C-alpha cells in the first residue's frame, strides 16, 4: 500500500507529475503542473477539518449530543481523517439488505 505524505522536493514533484499523467492519461496538462503543486503546498489545506468542526458546532447548538458516522471498513483514509478529529471506532453492528 502506498504511503501518503507531503510533497517535499524536486523528486517528489517529478513523481506527482508522473502519477497525474498515468492516472488522468493526458500528455498535455490543463495547467502548469509545478505551479499547481507549489500553490497546493503553500495552502494550509484545513478545509475538511474546518467543515467538520463547523458542522459539529452547529449540531451542538441545536441540541445534538452525538454524531455517528458510517464508513466502509475499507475506507481507511477517511477513518484516519475522522480519528484525527477525535472520533473513535465503536463496537456496533450495521446491517443492510440490497433489494
N, C-alpha and C positions, 0 to 999 in steps of 0.2 A: 504494500500500500504506500503511495507517495506521501511524503511529508510536506505539509503546507507551512510556509514560513515567509517572512517579509523579504522582498527583493532587495538585495544589498549592493551588488556590484555589477560590473560590465558583463561578467559571465552569466549572472542571473538574468540580465536583460536579454542576452542572446537566447537563452533557454526559454524565456517567456515568449519572445517573438516567434521562435520555432514552434512552441506549443500552440500559439494562436494560429499560425499557418497550418499546422496539422489538424487542429480542431475545426477551424472555420473553412479550410480548404480553398482559400483565395490567395493568389500571388500578389495582387495589388491591394495595398492597405487602404482602408477607408479613412484613416487618419495617420499622422506621423507617429509611428509606434513608440519611439523613445520619448517624445513629448508626452504621449498618453501615460507612459509608465512614470515619468517624472511628476506629472500632475497628481497621479494616484498616490504616489509615495508622500507627496507634500500635504495631502489631505488627511486630517485626523478623522478617519472613517469610523466614527462612533454613532452613525445614524441608526443602525439597528438597535443598539443598546438604548439610545435616546427614545426611540419609538416605544420600546417595551416599557421603559420606566414611565413615560407619559401615560401609556395605557393603564399601567398598574395604579398610578396616582389617581387617574380619573375613575377607575373602578372602585378604589378605596373610598373616594369621596361620595360615591353612590351607595356605599354600604357593603360592597363586596368584601367577603372575608378571605377568599381563597381563589387562586387561579389554577385551573387544571389544563394541562397540555396533553395532546395525543400525538405521538410521533411513531413512525415506523421504526422498528428496532434496528433497521439497517441505516437509519439516518443519523449516523454518529456525529457529523459536523454540526448539525442543528442541536443535537443533545448537548454537545460540548459548549455551544454558544449559550444555551439556557442555563447550564450548570455554572458558567462563569458569572451569571447574573443572580445566582443564589437558589436556583431551582434544584430539586433533588428527585431522584427516582423513587417512586412509591410502590410498595408491593400490592398492586391492584391487577385485576384481570379485565381486559376489554374484549368483549365478544362481538362478533359481527356475522352477517349472513348475506351472501350475494343471492339475489332473486332473479 
